[in-house]
Amino acid sequence: MDEGAPVTELMSTNIRTVTPETTITEAAETLVEEGIGSLVVVDDASQPVGMFTTTDLARAVSVGNPATETTVEEYMTEDFYTLDVRNGARDAAAKMIGRGVHHLPVVDDEGAVVGMVSTMDITAYLSYRTATDMT
């Protein structure tokens, strides 16, 4: 079965991380400044412990907590999914569809985050692949 390109060829390596202690304001500023939809939340050992997405941001803002005092830890998604560097594009697409997520951190053998695959990355890959298959 064709697994497609390895996720290492699709992923963005310019990922942004925050700690659980990062304020909602700081996280929101990073999301806006970088034009991205998610941040990987890492612990002191740089291991992923959660994701903070624009959806989490909307949840935090909707309850009216002071964003300068509220931390990412209070609203981050702790039940998140990752991809292994050995996974392919098909694995990424299946996990995104099956789990209903738009971003998946890619981790190496030690569990460190080395990249991020988004639905946009999968769409771009499939669009390119379809276009080249037609020529």
N, CA, C and O atoms as CSV, one atom per row, in Angstrom:
chain,resi,resn,atom,element,x,y,z
A,1,MET,N,N,0.848,-1.182,0.000
A,1,MET,CA,C,0.000,0.000,0.000
A,1,MET,C,C,0.886,1.235,0.000
A,1,MET,O,O,1.864,1.314,0.743
A,2,ASP,N,N,0.532,2.192,-0.837
A,2,ASP,CA,C,1.272,3.443,-0.931
A,2,ASP,C,C,0.935,4.325,0.267
A,2,ASP,O,O,-0.212,4.739,0.437
A,3,GLU,N,N,1.922,4.607,1.084
A,3,GLU,CA,C,1.709,5.458,2.263
A,3,GLU,C,C,1.916,6.932,1.951
A,3,GLU,O,O,1.717,7.789,2.812
A,4,GLY,N,N,2.319,7.229,0.702
A,4,GLY,CA,C,2.575,8.618,0.341
A,4,GLY,C,C,3.915,9.071,0.887
A,4,GLY,O,O,4.712,8.275,1.384
A,5,ALA,N,N,4.137,10.345,0.781
A,5,ALA,CA,C,5.392,10.931,1.239
A,5,ALA,C,C,5.537,10.772,2.747
A,5,ALA,O,O,4.538,10.784,3.467
A,6,PRO,N,N,6.759,10.625,3.231
A,6,PRO,CA,C,6.960,10.612,4.681
A,6,PRO,C,C,6.550,11.961,5.276
A,6,PRO,O,O,6.703,12.998,4.631
A,7,VAL,N,N,6.034,11.946,6.494
A,7,VAL,CA,C,5.600,13.202,7.113
A,7,VAL,C,C,6.748,14.188,7.245
A,7,VAL,O,O,6.527,15.398,7.304
A,8,THR,N,N,7.966,13.680,7.292
A,8,THR,CA,C,9.114,14.581,7.394
A,8,THR,C,C,9.253,15.467,6.167
A,8,THR,O,O,9.883,16.522,6.240
A,9,GLU,N,N,8.670,15.057,5.027
A,9,GLU,CA,C,8.705,15.879,3.819
A,9,GLU,C,C,7.561,16.883,3.779
A,9,GLU,O,O,7.622,17.863,3.037
A,10,LEU,N,N,6.516,16.647,4.575
A,10,LEU,CA,C,5.341,17.520,4.581
A,10,LEU,C,C,5.351,18.517,5.725
A,10,LEU,O,O,4.795,19.609,5.612
A,11,MET,N,N,5.973,18.147,6.807
A,11,MET,CA,C,5.849,18.915,8.051
A,11,MET,C,C,6.575,20.248,8.004
A,11,MET,O,O,7.541,20.438,7.265
A,12,SER,N,N,6.075,21.156,8.815
A,12,SER,CA,C,6.763,22.415,9.064
A,12,SER,C,C,7.716,22.177,10.225
A,12,SER,O,O,7.347,21.558,11.223
A,13,THR,N,N,8.909,22.657,10.096
A,13,THR,CA,C,9.875,22.491,11.185
A,13,THR,C,C,10.004,23.754,12.017
A,13,THR,O,O,10.657,23.759,13.060
A,14,ASN,N,N,9.385,24.813,11.555
A,14,ASN,CA,C,9.429,26.080,12.270
A,14,ASN,C,C,8.243,26.150,13.240
A,14,ASN,O,O,7.386,27.028,13.132
A,15,ILE,N,N,8.213,25.216,14.179
A,15,ILE,CA,C,7.086,25.131,15.109
A,15,ILE,C,C,7.311,26.062,16.288
A,15,ILE,O,O,8.445,26.398,16.629
A,16,ARG,N,N,6.228,26.466,16.894
A,16,ARG,CA,C,6.286,27.330,18.065
A,16,ARG,C,C,5.799,26.555,19.273
A,16,ARG,O,O,4.811,25.824,19.211
A,17,THR,N,N,6.506,26.730,20.360
A,17,THR,CA,C,6.129,26.064,21.601
A,17,THR,C,C,5.913,27.109,22.695
A,17,THR,O,O,6.425,28.227,22.635
A,18,VAL,N,N,5.142,26.700,23.685
A,18,VAL,CA,C,4.934,27.494,24.887
A,18,VAL,C,C,4.980,26.537,26.069
A,18,VAL,O,O,4.943,25.318,25.897
A,19,THR,N,N,5.059,27.092,27.251
A,19,THR,CA,C,5.008,26.267,28.458
A,19,THR,C,C,3.609,26.363,29.054
A,19,THR,O,O,2.848,27.265,28.702
A,20,PRO,N,N,3.265,25.456,29.939
A,20,PRO,CA,C,1.953,25.536,30.579
A,20,PRO,C,C,1.733,26.861,31.312
A,20,PRO,O,O,0.590,27.287,31.477
A,21,GLU,N,N,2.796,27.511,31.749
A,21,GLU,CA,C,2.691,28.760,32.503
A,21,GLU,C,C,2.517,29.995,31.623
A,21,GLU,O,O,2.284,31.088,32.139
A,22,THR,N,N,2.624,29.840,30.310
A,22,THR,CA,C,2.444,30.958,29.386
A,22,THR,C,C,1.030,31.507,29.534
A,22,THR,O,O,0.071,30.743,29.639
A,23,THR,N,N,0.904,32.830,29.541
A,23,THR,CA,C,-0.435,33.410,29.671
A,23,THR,C,C,-1.191,33.293,28.338
A,23,THR,O,O,-0.594,33.156,27.270
A,24,ILE,N,N,-2.510,33.352,28.441
A,24,ILE,CA,C,-3.360,33.314,27.252
A,24,ILE,C,C,-2.999,34.483,26.329
A,24,ILE,O,O,-2.967,34.319,25.109
A,25,THR,N,N,-2.733,35.643,26.894
A,25,THR,CA,C,-2.355,36.819,26.095
A,25,THR,C,C,-1.086,36.540,25.297
A,25,THR,O,O,-1.037,36.809,24.097
A,26,GLU,N,N,-0.069,36.008,25.949
A,26,GLU,CA,C,1.194,35.709,25.260
A,26,GLU,C,C,0.984,34.676,24.156
A,26,GLU,O,O,1.532,34.813,23.062
A,27,ALA,N,N,0.195,33.647,24.439
A,27,ALA,CA,C,-0.073,32.608,23.437
A,27,ALA,C,C,-0.821,33.195,22.248
A,27,ALA,O,O,-0.499,32.894,21.099
A,28,ALA,N,N,-1.820,34.031,22.522
A,28,ALA,CA,C,-2.598,34.657,21.451
A,28,ALA,C,C,-1.699,35.531,20.581
A,28,ALA,O,O,-1.823,35.522,19.356
A,29,GLU,N,N,-0.807,36.277,21.198
A,29,GLU,CA,C,0.117,37.131,20.445
A,29,GLU,C,C,0.992,36.287,19.522
A,29,GLU,O,O,1.229,36.669,18.377
A,30,THR,N,N,1.468,35.153,20.006
A,30,THR,CA,C,2.293,34.269,19.185
A,30,THR,C,C,1.495,33.713,18.017
A,30,THR,O,O,1.985,33.699,16.888
A,31,LEU,N,N,0.280,33.257,18.266
A,31,LEU,CA,C,-0.567,32.730,17.192
A,31,LEU,C,C,-0.792,33.779,16.106
A,31,LEU,O,O,-0.693,33.481,14.916
A,32,VAL,N,N,-1.093,34.998,16.520
A,32,VAL,CA,C,-1.367,36.076,15.557
A,32,VAL,C,C,-0.100,36.493,14.822
A,32,VAL,O,O,-0.098,36.584,13.595
A,33,GLU,N,N,0.977,36.747,15.563
A,33,GLU,CA,C,2.228,37.197,14.950
A,33,GLU,C,C,2.778,36.179,13.957
A,33,GLU,O,O,3.303,36.552,12.908
A,34,GLU,N,N,2.659,34.907,14.283
A,34,GLU,CA,C,3.211,33.852,13.425
A,34,GLU,C,C,2.223,33.393,12.354
A,34,GLU,O,O,2.604,32.688,11.420
A,35,GLY,N,N,0.958,33.790,12.486
A,35,GLY,CA,C,-0.053,33.373,11.521
A,35,GLY,C,C,-0.282,31.871,11.534
A,35,GLY,O,O,-0.416,31.242,10.484
A,36,ILE,N,N,-0.324,31.303,12.734
A,36,ILE,CA,C,-0.477,29.859,12.874
A,36,ILE,C,C,-1.721,29.538,13.698
A,36,ILE,O,O,-2.301,30.420,14.332
A,37,GLY,N,N,-2.122,28.278,13.683
A,37,GLY,CA,C,-3.340,27.882,14.370
A,37,GLY,C,C,-3.130,27.067,15.628
A,37,GLY,O,O,-4.092,26.754,16.330
A,38,SER,N,N,-1.873,26.713,15.929
A,38,SER,CA,C,-1.647,25.909,17.129
A,38,SER,C,C,-0.232,26.070,17.655
A,38,SER,O,O,0.703,26.402,16.926
A,39,LEU,N,N,-0.119,25.823,18.940
A,39,LEU,CA,C,1.161,25.844,19.641
A,39,LEU,C,C,1.316,24.520,20.378
A,39,LEU,O,O,0.347,23.985,20.918
A,40,VAL,N,N,2.518,24.004,20.398
A,40,VAL,CA,C,2.786,22.805,21.185
A,40,VAL,C,C,3.180,23.263,22.580
A,40,VAL,O,O,4.055,24.113,22.743
A,41,VAL,N,N,2.526,22.691,23.582
A,41,VAL,CA,C,2.837,23.021,24.973
A,41,VAL,C,C,3.850,21.983,25.452
A,41,VAL,O,O,3.596,20.780,25.393
A,42,VAL,N,N,5.004,22.464,25.929
A,42,VAL,CA,C,6.075,21.566,26.359
A,42,VAL,C,C,6.417,21.787,27.828
A,42,VAL,O,O,6.224,22.870,28.379
A,43,ASP,N,N,6.933,20.721,28.443
A,43,ASP,CA,C,7.355,20.810,29.835
A,43,ASP,C,C,8.809,21.270,29.912
A,43,ASP,O,O,9.399,21.652,28.901
A,44,ASP,N,N,9.381,21.233,31.113
A,44,ASP,CA,C,10.760,21.696,31.317
A,44,ASP,C,C,11.787,20.881,30.532
A,44,ASP,O,O,12.879,21.369,30.240
A,45,ALA,N,N,11.432,19.631,30.188
A,45,ALA,CA,C,12.335,18.768,29.428
A,45,ALA,C,C,12.048,18.844,27.924
A,45,ALA,O,O,12.539,18.020,27.154
A,46,SER,N,N,11.253,19.836,27.512
A,46,SER,CA,C,10.864,20.038,26.114
A,46,SER,C,C,10.055,18.885,25.541
A,46,SER,O,O,10.044,18.673,24.329
A,47,GLN,N,N,9.383,18.143,26.404
A,47,GLN,CA,C,8.495,17.073,25.962
A,47,GLN,C,C,7.084,17.623,25.819
A,47,GLN,O,O,6.648,18.408,26.661
A,48,PRO,N,N,6.358,17.232,24.775
A,48,PRO,CA,C,5.002,17.753,24.586
A,48,PRO,C,C,4.043,17.256,25.671
A,48,PRO,O,O,3.994,16.067,25.988
A,49,VAL,N,N,3.285,18.201,26.227
A,49,VAL,CA,C,2.288,17.850,27.251
A,49,VAL,C,C,0.887,18.302,26.847
A,49,VAL,O,O,-0.085,18.032,27.552
A,50,GLY,N,N,0.789,18.990,25.708
A,50,GLY,CA,C,-0.511,19.451,25.248
A,50,GLY,C,C,-0.390,20.287,23.995
A,50,GLY,O,O,0.699,20.546,23.484
A,51,MET,N,N,-1.561,20.702,23.515
A,51,MET,CA,C,-1.647,21.587,22.362
A,51,MET,C,C,-2.520,22.761,22.773
A,51,MET,O,O,-3.477,22.597,23.529
A,52,PHE,N,N,-2.193,23.929,22.278
A,52,PHE,CA,C,-3.026,25.104,22.485
A,52,PHE,C,C,-3.354,25.638,21.106
A,52,PHE,O,O,-2.473,26.105,20.384
A,53,THR,N,N,-4.634,25.567,20.739
A,53,THR,CA,C,-5.074,25.935,19.401
A,53,THR,C,C,-5.957,27.173,19.445
A,53,THR,O,O,-6.312,27.663,20.518
A,54,THR,N,N,-6.303,27.669,18.268
A,54,THR,CA,C,-7.206,28.812,18.202
A,54,THR,C,C,-8.570,28.453,18.806
A,54,THR,O,O,-9.260,29.324,19.336
A,55,THR,N,N,-8.953,27.200,18.730
A,55,THR,CA,C,-10.207,26.761,19.367
A,55,THR,C,C,-10.096,26.875,20.881
A,55,THR,O,O,-11.035,27.323,21.540
A,56,ASP,N,N,-8.953,26.474,21.440
A,56,ASP,CA,C,-8.730,26.612,22.890
A,56,ASP,C,C,-8.731,28.086,23.285
A,56,ASP,O,O,-9.254,28.456,24.337
A,57,LEU,N,N,-8.145,28.917,22.439
A,57,LEU,CA,C,-8.131,30.357,22.692
A,57,LEU,C,C,-9.557,30.903,22.737
A,57,LEU,O,O,-9.903,31.678,23.629
A,58,ALA,N,N,-10.373,30.498,21.780
A,58,ALA,CA,C,-11.772,30.957,21.750
A,58,ALA,C,C,-12.508,30.513,23.012
A,58,ALA,O,O,-13.291,31.278,23.575
A,59,ARG,N,N,-12.261,29.292,23.453
A,59,ARG,CA,C,-12.881,28.793,24.695
A,59,ARG,C,C,-12.467,29.642,25.884
A,59,ARG,O,O,-13.299,29.993,26.721
A,60,ALA,N,N,-11.188,29.971,25.962
A,60,ALA,CA,C,-10.670,30.772,27.077
A,60,ALA,C,C,-11.279,32.172,27.077
A,60,ALA,O,O,-11.669,32.679,28.129
A,61,VAL,N,N,-11.359,32.783,25.927
A,61,VAL,CA,C,-11.896,34.138,25.823
A,61,VAL,C,C,-13.397,34.159,26.117
A,61,VAL,O,O,-13.901,35.109,26.715
A,62,SER,N,N,-14.104,33.117,25.701
A,62,SER,CA,C,-15.566,33.096,25.840
A,62,SER,C,C,-16.047,33.079,27.287
A,62,SER,O,O,-17.172,33.492,27.566
A,63,VAL,N,N,-15.217,32.611,28.207
A,63,VAL,CA,C,-15.640,32.567,29.614
A,63,VAL,C,C,-15.271,33.832,30.376
A,63,VAL,O,O,-15.669,34.002,31.529
A,64,GLY,N,N,-14.517,34.714,29.743
A,64,GLY,CA,C,-14.235,36.008,30.335
A,64,GLY,C,C,-13.138,36.057,31.386
A,64,GLY,O,O,-13.029,37.043,32.115
A,65,ASN,N,N,-12.316,35.001,31.479
A,65,ASN,CA,C,-11.187,35.063,32.416
A,65,ASN,C,C,-10.167,36.085,31.924
A,65,ASN,O,O,-9.981,36.243,30.717
A,66,PRO,N,N,-9.505,36.781,32.847
A,66,PRO,CA,C,-8.489,37.759,32.422
A,66,PRO,C,C,-7.335,37.055,31.704
A,66,PRO,O,O,-6.612,36.261,32.305
A,67,ALA,N,N,-7.172,37.354,30.421
A,67,ALA,CA,C,-6.179,36.669,29.595
A,67,ALA,C,C,-4.747,36.926,30.049
A,67,ALA,O,O,-3.855,36.127,29.764
A,68,THR,N,N,-4.520,38.030,30.752
A,68,THR,CA,C,-3.164,38.327,31.210
A,68,THR,C,C,-2.805,37.534,32.456
A,68,THR,O,O,-1.632,37.453,32.821
A,69,GLU,N,N,-3.802,36.947,33.113
A,69,GLU,CA,C,-3.555,36.171,34.329
A,69,GLU,C,C,-3.814,34.675,34.142
A,69,GLU,O,O,-3.291,33.858,34.900
A,70,THR,N,N,-4.604,34.317,33.153
A,70,THR,CA,C,-4.958,32.924,32.909
A,70,THR,C,C,-3.865,32.262,32.089
A,70,THR,O,O,-3.344,32.861,31.148
A,71,THR,N,N,-3.511,31.022,32.439
A,71,THR,CA,C,-2.432,30.337,31.738
A,71,THR,C,C,-2.955,29.354,30.698
A,71,THR,O,O,-4.105,28.917,30.746
A,72,VAL,N,N,-2.094,29.028,29.778
A,72,VAL,CA,C,-2.376,28.056,28.730
A,72,VAL,C,C,-2.789,26.716,29.347
A,72,VAL,O,O,-3.660,26.026,28.817
A,73,GLU,N,N,-2.170,26.359,30.447
A,73,GLU,CA,C,-2.443,25.075,31.100
A,73,GLU,C,C,-3.931,24.886,31.406
A,73,GLU,O,O,-4.433,23.762,31.385
A,74,GLU,N,N,-4.625,25.970,31.685
A,74,GLU,CA,C,-6.039,25.877,32.035
A,74,GLU,C,C,-6.929,25.540,30.847
A,74,GLU,O,O,-8.040,25.045,31.035
A,75,TYR,N,N,-6.457,25.802,29.614
A,75,TYR,CA,C,-7.294,25.606,28.430
A,75,TYR,C,C,-6.668,24.737,27.346
A,75,TYR,O,O,-7.309,24.461,26.331
A,76,MET,N,N,-5.442,24.307,27.541
A,76,MET,CA,C,-4.790,23.493,26.511
A,76,MET,C,C,-5.490,22.143,26.375
A,76,MET,O,O,-6.143,21.660,27.299
A,77,THR,N,N,-5.333,21.567,25.218
A,77,THR,CA,C,-5.847,20.232,24.961
A,77,THR,C,C,-4.796,19.243,25.429
A,77,THR,O,O,-3.705,19.169,24.864
A,78,GLU,N,N,-5.128,18.485,26.465
A,78,GLU,CA,C,-4.167,17.526,27.010
A,78,GLU,C,C,-4.263,16.174,26.321
A,78,GLU,O,O,-3.303,15.403,26.327
A,79,ASP,N,N,-5.401,15.886,25.735
A,79,ASP,CA,C,-5.609,14.629,25.027
A,79,ASP,C,C,-5.308,14.866,23.550
A,79,ASP,O,O,-6.219,14.974,22.730
A,80,PHE,N,N,-4.023,14.945,23.223
A,80,PHE,CA,C,-3.613,15.264,21.864
A,80,PHE,C,C,-2.929,14.055,21.237
A,80,PHE,O,O,-2.574,13.099,21.927
A,81,TYR,N,N,-2.754,14.110,19.951
A,81,TYR,CA,C,-2.187,13.002,19.197
A,81,TYR,C,C,-0.931,13.470,18.489
A,81,TYR,O,O,-0.784,14.647,18.160
A,82,THR,N,N,-0.020,12.517,18.258
A,82,THR,CA,C,1.226,12.832,17.566
A,82,THR,C,C,1.437,11.850,16.411
A,82,THR,O,O,0.764,10.824,16.303
A,83,LEU,N,N,2.383,12.199,15.567
A,83,LEU,CA,C,2.863,11.317,14.513
A,83,LEU,C,C,4.319,11.007,14.790
A,83,LEU,O,O,5.047,11.828,15.348
A,84,ASP,N,N,4.732,9.834,14.401
A,84,ASP,CA,C,6.125,9.430,14.477
A,84,ASP,C,C,6.810,9.866,13.187
A,84,ASP,O,O,6.169,9.924,12.137
A,85,VAL,N,N,8.093,10.171,13.251
A,85,VAL,CA,C,8.823,10.607,12.055
A,85,VAL,C,C,8.783,9.568,10.939
A,85,VAL,O,O,9.013,9.907,9.778
A,86,ARG,N,N,8.498,8.314,11.268
A,86,ARG,CA,C,8.442,7.261,10.250
A,86,ARG,C,C,7.067,7.132,9.584
A,86,ARG,O,O,6.916,6.355,8.641
A,87,ASN,N,N,6.061,7.882,10.061
A,87,ASN,CA,C,4.732,7.818,9.467
A,87,ASN,C,C,4.712,8.480,8.097
A,87,ASN,O,O,5.556,9.318,7.779
A,88,GLY,N,N,3.727,8.085,7.290
A,88,GLY,CA,C,3.548,8.659,5.968
A,88,GLY,C,C,2.352,9.589,5.924
A,88,GLY,O,O,1.627,9.744,6.906
A,89,ALA,N,N,2.158,10.206,4.765
A,89,ALA,CA,C,1.058,11.142,4.564
A,89,ALA,C,C,-0.292,10.473,4.799
A,89,ALA,O,O,-1.197,11.091,5.361
A,90,ARG,N,N,-0.437,9.219,4.376
A,90,ARG,CA,C,-1.689,8.492,4.580
A,90,ARG,C,C,-1.982,8.336,6.076
A,90,ARG,O,O,-3.124,8.499,6.504
A,91,ASP,N,N,-0.955,8.021,6.867
A,91,ASP,CA,C,-1.123,7.903,8.321
A,91,ASP,C,C,-1.602,9.225,8.908
A,91,ASP,O,O,-2.507,9.258,9.741
A,92,ALA,N,N,-0.984,10.307,8.463
A,92,ALA,CA,C,-1.345,11.636,8.971
A,92,ALA,C,C,-2.792,11.965,8.636
A,92,ALA,O,O,-3.549,12.406,9.501
A,93,ALA,N,N,-3.176,11.752,7.381
A,93,ALA,CA,C,-4.548,12.059,6.962
A,93,ALA,C,C,-5.551,11.207,7.732
A,93,ALA,O,O,-6.574,11.714,8.191
A,94,ALA,N,N,-5.265,9.929,7.873
A,94,ALA,CA,C,-6.184,9.026,8.587
A,94,ALA,C,C,-6.336,9.440,10.042
A,94,ALA,O,O,-7.443,9.413,10.580
A,95,LYS,N,N,-5.248,9.820,10.680
A,95,LYS,CA,C,-5.320,10.225,12.091
A,95,LYS,C,C,-6.079,11.533,12.243
A,95,LYS,O,O,-6.867,11.686,13.176
A,96,MET,N,N,-5.851,12.477,11.340
A,96,MET,CA,C,-6.561,13.755,11.406
A,96,MET,C,C,-8.065,13.552,11.231
A,96,MET,O,O,-8.868,14.100,11.987
A,97,ILE,N,N,-8.431,12.767,10.237
A,97,ILE,CA,C,-9.853,12.515,9.991
A,97,ILE,C,C,-10.461,11.727,11.146
A,97,ILE,O,O,-11.534,12.072,11.641
A,98,GLY,N,N,-9.780,10.679,11.571
A,98,GLY,CA,C,-10.298,9.825,12.638
A,98,GLY,C,C,-10.427,10.516,13.982
A,98,GLY,O,O,-11.321,10.198,14.767
A,99,ARG,N,N,-9.549,11.448,14.244
A,99,ARG,CA,C,-9.542,12.138,15.539
A,99,ARG,C,C,-10.189,13.520,15.475
A,99,ARG,O,O,-10.426,14.146,16.508
A,100,GLY,N,N,-10.474,13.991,14.265
A,100,GLY,CA,C,-11.097,15.309,14.121
A,100,GLY,C,C,-10.182,16.445,14.514
A,100,GLY,O,O,-10.615,17.407,15.148
A,101,VAL,N,N,-8.902,16.340,14.138
A,101,VAL,CA,C,-7.927,17.387,14.466
A,101,VAL,C,C,-7.326,17.962,13.193
A,101,VAL,O,O,-7.380,17.344,12.130
A,102,HIS,N,N,-6.751,19.155,13.316
A,102,HIS,CA,C,-6.179,19.839,12.163
A,102,HIS,C,C,-4.663,19.972,12.226
A,102,HIS,O,O,-4.033,20.367,11.245
A,103,HIS,N,N,-4.076,19.643,13.373
A,103,HIS,CA,C,-2.622,19.755,13.553
A,103,HIS,C,C,-2.124,18.536,14.322
A,103,HIS,O,O,-2.740,18.110,15.299
A,104,LEU,N,N,-1.006,17.984,13.869
A,104,LEU,CA,C,-0.390,16.864,14.572
A,104,LEU,C,C,1.104,17.119,14.731
A,104,LEU,O,O,1.817,17.256,13.737
A,105,PRO,N,N,1.585,17.185,15.973
A,105,PRO,CA,C,3.030,17.288,16.167
A,105,PRO,C,C,3.705,15.999,15.699
A,105,PRO,O,O,3.160,14.907,15.853
A,106,VAL,N,N,4.877,16.143,15.138
A,106,VAL,CA,C,5.689,15.003,14.721
A,106,VAL,C,C,6.818,14.867,15.735
A,106,VAL,O,O,7.534,15.827,16.018
A,107,VAL,N,N,6.966,13.652,16.280
A,107,VAL,CA,C,7.973,13.426,17.311
A,107,VAL,C,C,9.026,12.427,16.836
A,107,VAL,O,O,8.758,11.554,16.011
A,108,ASP,N,N,10.228,12.583,17.380
A,108,ASP,CA,C,11.306,11.656,17.062
A,108,ASP,C,C,11.290,10.490,18.044
A,108,ASP,O,O,10.370,10.362,18.852
A,109,ASP,N,N,12.299,9.650,17.971
A,109,ASP,CA,C,12.350,8.450,18.820
A,109,ASP,C,C,12.394,8.753,20.313
A,109,ASP,O,O,11.995,7.916,21.123
A,110,GLU,N,N,12.871,9.931,20.686
A,110,GLU,CA,C,12.934,10.314,22.103
A,110,GLU,C,C,11.669,11.029,22.558
A,110,GLU,O,O,11.545,11.389,23.729
A,111,GLY,N,N,10.732,11.238,21.642
A,111,GLY,CA,C,9.487,11.921,21.989
A,111,GLY,C,C,9.562,13.429,21.869
A,111,GLY,O,O,8.621,14.130,22.241
A,112,ALA,N,N,10.667,13.935,21.356
A,112,ALA,CA,C,10.810,15.387,21.185
A,112,ALA,C,C,10.081,15.823,19.914
A,112,ALA,O,O,10.096,15.119,18.904
A,113,VAL,N,N,9.456,16.973,19.977
A,113,VAL,CA,C,8.739,17.503,18.828
A,113,VAL,C,C,9.741,18.049,17.818
A,113,VAL,O,O,10.576,18.893,18.144
A,114,VAL,N,N,9.642,17.550,16.581
A,114,VAL,CA,C,10.560,17.987,15.524
A,114,VAL,C,C,9.834,18.670,14.368
A,114,VAL,O,O,10.470,19.190,13.452
A,115,GLY,N,N,8.499,18.668,14.413
A,115,GLY,CA,C,7.742,19.304,13.347
A,115,GLY,C,C,6.249,19.257,13.612
A,115,GLY,O,O,5.791,18.743,14.632
A,116,MET,N,N,5.506,19.808,12.665
A,116,MET,CA,C,4.048,19.847,12.763
A,116,MET,C,C,3.478,19.610,11.371
A,116,MET,O,O,3.938,20.195,10.390
A,117,VAL,N,N,2.471,18.743,11.299
A,117,VAL,CA,C,1.745,18.528,10.046
A,117,VAL,C,C,0.337,19.055,10.249
A,117,VAL,O,O,-0.309,18.765,11.255
A,118,SER,N,N,-0.132,19.835,9.282
A,118,SER,CA,C,-1.476,20.401,9.354
A,118,SER,C,C,-2.319,19.883,8.187
A,118,SER,O,O,-1.806,19.275,7.248
A,119,THR,N,N,-3.613,20.140,8.272
A,119,THR,CA,C,-4.488,19.769,7.160
A,119,THR,C,C,-4.067,20.512,5.897
A,119,THR,O,O,-4.219,19.991,4.792
A,120,MET,N,N,-3.545,21.708,6.049
A,120,MET,CA,C,-3.064,22.463,4.880
A,120,MET,C,C,-1.872,21.755,4.227
A,120,MET,O,O,-1.761,21.730,3.002
A,121,ASP,N,N,-0.986,21.184,5.039
A,121,ASP,CA,C,0.154,20.441,4.501
A,121,ASP,C,C,-0.317,19.224,3.710
A,121,ASP,O,O,0.207,18.937,2.634
A,122,ILE,N,N,-1.303,18.514,4.241
A,122,ILE,CA,C,-1.846,17.333,3.559
A,122,ILE,C,C,-2.539,17.756,2.267
A,122,ILE,O,O,-2.361,17.116,1.230
A,123,THR,N,N,-3.323,18.824,2.322
A,123,THR,CA,C,-4.023,19.319,1.134
A,123,THR,C,C,-3.030,19.730,0.053
A,123,THR,O,O,-3.220,19.405,-1.119
A,124,ALA,N,N,-1.982,20.434,0.433
A,124,ALA,CA,C,-0.963,20.855,-0.534
A,124,ALA,C,C,-0.291,19.641,-1.160
A,124,ALA,O,O,-0.070,19.604,-2.370
A,125,TYR,N,N,0.032,18.658,-0.346
A,125,TYR,CA,C,0.672,17.439,-0.849
A,125,TYR,C,C,-0.240,16.725,-1.840
A,125,TYR,O,O,0.195,16.349,-2.928
A,126,LEU,N,N,-1.500,16.538,-1.467
A,126,LEU,CA,C,-2.440,15.837,-2.343
A,126,LEU,C,C,-2.702,16.618,-3.625
A,126,LEU,O,O,-2.838,16.022,-4.694
A,127,SER,N,N,-2.774,17.933,-3.532
A,127,SER,CA,C,-2.983,18.762,-4.712
A,127,SER,C,C,-1.801,18.634,-5.675
A,127,SER,O,O,-1.990,18.486,-6.883
A,128,TYR,N,N,-0.604,18.689,-5.143
A,128,TYR,CA,C,0.604,18.563,-5.959
A,128,TYR,C,C,0.668,17.171,-6.578
A,128,TYR,O,O,0.958,17.020,-7.765
A,129,ARG,N,N,0.394,16.159,-5.762
A,129,ARG,CA,C,0.467,14.779,-6.243
A,129,ARG,C,C,-0.563,14.534,-7.351
A,129,ARG,O,O,-0.249,13.892,-8.354
A,130,THR,N,N,-1.780,15.038,-7.179
A,130,THR,CA,C,-2.814,14.881,-8.196
A,130,THR,C,C,-2.422,15.593,-9.476
A,130,THR,O,O,-2.612,15.062,-10.570
A,131,ALA,N,N,-1.872,16.800,-9.344
A,131,ALA,CA,C,-1.466,17.565,-10.525
A,131,ALA,C,C,-0.351,16.857,-11.281
A,131,ALA,O,O,-0.369,16.838,-12.511
A,132,THR,N,N,0.606,16.282,-10.590
A,132,THR,CA,C,1.715,15.611,-11.263
A,132,THR,C,C,1.289,14.274,-11.838
A,132,THR,O,O,1.869,13.823,-12.826
A,133,ASP,N,N,0.292,13.629,-11.249
A,133,ASP,CA,C,-0.234,12.371,-11.775
A,133,ASP,C,C,-0.990,12.584,-13.076
A,133,ASP,O,O,-1.099,11.668,-13.892
A,134,MET,N,N,-1.514,13.792,-13.274
A,134,MET,CA,C,-2.301,14.095,-14.464
A,134,MET,C,C,-1.428,14.459,-15.662
A,134,MET,O,O,-1.906,14.477,-16.796
A,135,THR,N,N,-0.158,14.747,-15.416
A,135,THR,CA,C,0.715,15.156,-16.529
A,135,THR,C,C,1.440,13.985,-17.115
A,135,THR,O,O,2.214,14.147,-18.058
